[in-house]
């Protein structure tokens, strides 16, 4: 069972790597000097946590606890192993009786079957999992050993120190055994200084290292070290570690120069870079004052950094890569699902047949044109141009939500229909969202636009226990949907967002106001004649409202 768990985990790890790839690209492309170090460090922390959480999330998403997928996987392995043993025995004993199994074997094909693609691939996959698992365990053991050795080395430095005193309640240890200042510790936070430092330089360095303690940088440093030991085979983990070192130093630099002249501070950095060498023994658990690999960026941040004042750029970039990450996962998760399409079509046909038998319905040819036009205008303006998913609508909704406007959704009519007929509403999981996108594309492939409109108009919920425009028209207006006026059609369509709250009987004032605004927008876009629209609203006592 442990073997199967690691197999599932690494599958989830591969999925998460694809999902996070746009985030990593955005993360590595950004020039940290152009933005606030604290903002970049928050983004960095999110990336670190995602590197740990996302593989587990995808593992649980694809192989939820309590499912029988692990048992099936394990059973398949045992079955294949049994087949291997049986084939070998028959070859060895020259048994001429064919084996009864799912594999169509012949006497002359025993060896070829033994080397079949499925068996080799399955065996190779498990061998690879065993090797990687073993190396991960070795990496973790190395991490523990290194951590212990470094702790012993720090104790050795402290015992052989020249001087020890306290600065702001933190132990300061001066030793001739080290060549570069650094800070270390979690519960007992200590700062180590080499012998021979100028007092003024020591004070600057102490202020810098104290900032590391105040911001809990050491905890993140040890977490990143653990990640690069566990996921040693992923170069991205090592790059994230290097970026973390840079961001933490930049944040402390920015805070330190609030009280110290930045040119004096820069000279201290350059002087220590010329005269001192970092210790490779302490790279795991300490914050070193100087690492030459990040010196250039640190000086650029101190002397010439122009900080972007608008954080919306980062937010926009973050949500943009999130969108593309989800799209990548949708593509990969559904790419090889051969049975999903047939199942979706069957489910749609069965559900819609049930609706036609149990509810009042209307044929698309009897639906007033203005009802279809109002529906498309309000819910999916690109209905006749897309194939189930509207990227333009999704981006428009994303930009509107980021800019602080009223919340908008990017679902097309086909996506909404797929949610009603194909996907179980109870499944509030990420996989349901992905299947909804796939289902919308399947509906567009197998049904015409008019068929999709008819199914949608006959199945959508419109409040007060009514499903479909025919039932709703009789409930609210006492006549069939074929006789709906412009105002009545708009009254039904406006309630789609929140049918329980916005329907005509529950909140007539709100329903009339929303109807007036909807019709006004269509008149303003020259899709409805103003005079005709006003006449249709007289009966419901609705005024042609504004879109504001």
Secondary structure, 3 states (H helix, E strand, C coil): CHHHHHHHHHHHHHHHHHHHHHHHHHHHHCCHHHCCHHHHHHHHHHHHHHHHHHHHHHHHHHCCCCCCHHHHHHHHHHHHHHHHHHHHHHHHHCCCCCCCCCCCCCHHHHHHHHCCHHHHHHHHHHHHHHHHHHHHHHHHHHHHHHHHHHHHHHHHHHHCCCEEEEECCEEEEEECCCCCCEEECCCCCEEEEECCCCHHHHHHHHHHHHHHHHCCHHHHHHHHHHHHHHCCCCHHHHHHHHHHHHHHHHHHHHHHCCCCCHHHHHHHHHHHHHHCCCCHHHCCCEEECCCHHHHHHHHHHHHHCCCCCCCHHHHHHHHHHHHHHHHHHHHHHHHCCHHHHHHHHHHHHHHHHHHHHHCCCCCHHHCCHHHHHHHHHHHCCCCCCCCCCCHHHHHHHHHHHHCCCCCCCCCCHHHHHHHHHCCCCCCCCHHHHHHHHHHHHHHHHHCCHHHHHHHHHHHCECCCCCECHHHHHHHHHCCCHHHCCHHHHHHHHHCCCCHHHHCCCCCHHHHHHHHHHHHHHHHHCCCCCHHHHHHHHHCCCCCCCCCC
